[in-house]
């Protein structure tokens, strides 16, 4: 059996775990990342691609922002399509200069993986039988199997960054965790294609046939979605059927400009809102999807994970540097305050843009009225813009 020691054991080598490891390393704090999948599998996940300014700032702080700034697409607005027309929300003007950047989560993960490798830091891929021990005491550790051998990793703290289905949240004792969940009665059928975007900014479309989203990963790679029934299977949807359905849900100008092509990835994702409280259990901290899930409508999943990592990295740096537990003690409350604001926004935006099977024509009329108000009221447009670009961070109840 191999026995190791580090200061922070990080479970999960997705963007949250890798970003935390990088921030800690730059502060002189040692970490080991343990991941149950292989590196190529992690990079193969097709995920979000809209980064808030605060997330971009955090990647700069971690020293991995160069390619993001060179290749990312800066967006100062989004377009809402309904009633056969498009209406632009000028986020840059409404939020005094803030914006978002389109840069795929896969690319964020790749940049972080390469930075960690270049620094010679330890990441254990393809670890099985991962188990967390004694995190309610003063000497936590994790055990796992790798390369056919058993390993024990002693540490001061454990960061659970291993996603919704990971072992971290599942290790919390029964009764210590409270969960809140809403499952939406539809999914998103999404495709990735090497075609030019139909618009230089994202289009969110409310249509009688259902929601549609036109997004992109680069000037030559697009990501499109259409709302579909939960019971649909990817095999039911040919590329031609997808393009026809997307075109039918867009305004005439976008439908005419749409460039189609063969899909290079196609999948159906269910939509849910989920929050677990609290996010700290002794010396175990949950971060990212391990603690919360939001519908992708508001583009908050990766940004919330980065938010958690920001709070956690600062708390740990404060612990080791100032011998203070203030950040650690405040971690869960600080994260959850921001999480619930994002959950509210994602729920609201999802409710506004999608066709719900139980609301019928009455619900559609209400959506149309709210959308009309939204695009013609500066106050309402500002509220949307402020939430979309990302709410300010708070510490001890004060924005920072």
Secondary structure, 3 states (H helix, E strand, C coil): CEEEECCEEEECCCHHHHHHHHHHHHCCCCEEEECCCCHHHHHHCCCCCEEEHHHHHHHHHCCCCHHHHHHCEEECEEEEEECCEEEEEEHHHHCCCCCEEECCHHHHHHHHHHHHHHCCCCEECCCEEEEEECCCCCCCEEEEEECCEEEEEECCEEEECCCCCCHHHHCCCCCCCEEEEEEEEEEEEEEEECCCCCCCCCEEECCCCCCEEEEEEECCEEEEEEEECCCCCHHHCCHHHHHHHHHHCCCHHHHHHCCCCCEEEEEEEEEEEEEEECCEECCEEECHHHCEECCHHHCCHHHHHHHHHHHHHHHHHHHHHHCCCHHHHHHHHHHHHHHHHHHHHHHHHHHHHCCCCCCHHHHHHHHHHHHHHHHHCHHHHHHHHHHHHCCCCEECCEEC
